[in-house]
Amino acid sequence: MSQKLFHAISDPTRREIIDLLADNTLPVNDVAERFEISRPAVSKHIKILNECGLVVIKKEGRKRYCRADTRKLQDVMEWLQRYRKFWDTRLDALETALAEDQKNIE
């Protein structure tokens, strides 16, 4: 997994763009209209997403159409899953310890 991928998904606007494009192929202008930031700012976000492979851009005539390619997010999910198991185990142990402490206080 590349650092660019984590950088791309760290921004809430880029995550919203991915969500928007997950089920839709839209022209850049249509994407920009859905955000309260400038079109150049949206274009910059799309460029970052494109560079790490999360958004594919296809030119048709004068328009650039964007669609999400979320396959790389599967790698992130698999990586995070290992840590989720770790933290679930740790938090379960903490819950048990706190319950024991509560019993000893009562």
C-alpha positions, 0 to 999 in steps of 0.5 A, spaced: 500 500 500 502 506 498 503 512 502 499 516 496 493 512 498 492 513 505 494 521 504 488 520 498 483 517 503 485 521 509 481 528 506 473 528 508 472 531 501 476 526 497 472 520 501 465 524 499 468 524 492 469 517 492 462 515 495 459 520 490 463 516 484 462 509 487 455 508 483 456 514 478 460 516 472 460 523 472 463 529 468 468 533 473 463 539 473 458 535 475 462 533 481 464 540 482 457 542 483 456 538 489 461 541 493 461 548 496 468 549 494 471 551 488 472 547 481 479 548 481 479 545 488 475 539 486 479 538 480 485 538 485 482 532 489 480 528 483 487 529 481 490 526 487 485 520 487 486 519 480 494 519 481 493 513 487 488 509 482 482 511 486 478 515 480 479 513 473 478 519 468 476 518 461 475 523 456 470 524 451 470 530 447 471 536 451 468 533 457 472 528 462 468 523 466 470 520 473 468 514 476 471 511 482 475 504 482 475 502 489 479 495 488 485 499 492 480 500 498 480 492 499 487 492 500 486 498 506 480 494 508 484 487 509 490 491 512 485 494 517 482 488 519 488 485 522 488 491 527 481 491 528 482 484 531 487 486 535 483 492 538 477 488 539 481 483 543 484 488 547 477 492 548 474 486 550 480 484 555 479 492 558 471 491 559 472 484 563 477 488 567 473 494 568 467 489 570 471 485 575 473 492 578 466 494 579 464 488 582 470 489 587 468 496 589 461 494 590 
